[in-house]
Structure formats: C-alpha cells, structure tokens
Amino acid sequence: MNLFKCEKEAMYRIVITINKDIDLFSEQGYKWLLENPKDKVVDYLKGSKVYSKEKNIEIFNLIENGSQISRGELYEFFNRLTS
C-alpha cells in the first residue's frame, strides 16, 4: 500500500508491506491492518521527494498510475504511528 501527502515543495510517502498472505485491498485485509498496525509482519518505509517537475504534473502522474485522492486521514494515521 502506498500513501502520499503532497505539500507545496515536496511529496511524502509511506509504503506499507505485509509479510503475510493478506490482501490490503480487500475489506477484510484493510480492516486487519487498521486493527494490527504494529504487528511484526507489517513493515513501513517512509520517504520524501522534492518535486522535479511541476507539482501538478507529478500528482497527475501518480493518479494515472493508480493513486487515488483522499482527505489524508489514512496517511496521517500511519504517519503518527510511525513517527
């Protein structure tokens, strides 16, 4: 699962991987992650990137590659959890 937060000068990302046979894109898998975010099979990778192109072009490219726009609650939840 990839979570992004786009600020004025940079983009922040949290990548969540599960080392277990759990489909994070199913309702059951998503619920499992929210209930077990600190389980030993859950790995987090955080990073940031200054925009190399115009911000809107980079965001558009993310959307074209399957990213979805949201209000950011999920990103903020995992950002607090991993900080």
Sequence and secondary structure as in RCSB ss.txt:
>XXXX:A:sequence
MNLFKCEKEAMYRIVITINKDIDLFSEQGYKWLLENPKDKVVDYLKGSKVYSKEKNIEIFNLIENGSQISRGELY
EFFNRLTS
>XXXX:A:secstr
 EEEEE SSEEEEEEEEESSS  TTSHHHHHHHHH TT TTEEEEEEEEE SS HHHHHHHHHHTT     SHHH
HHHHHHH 
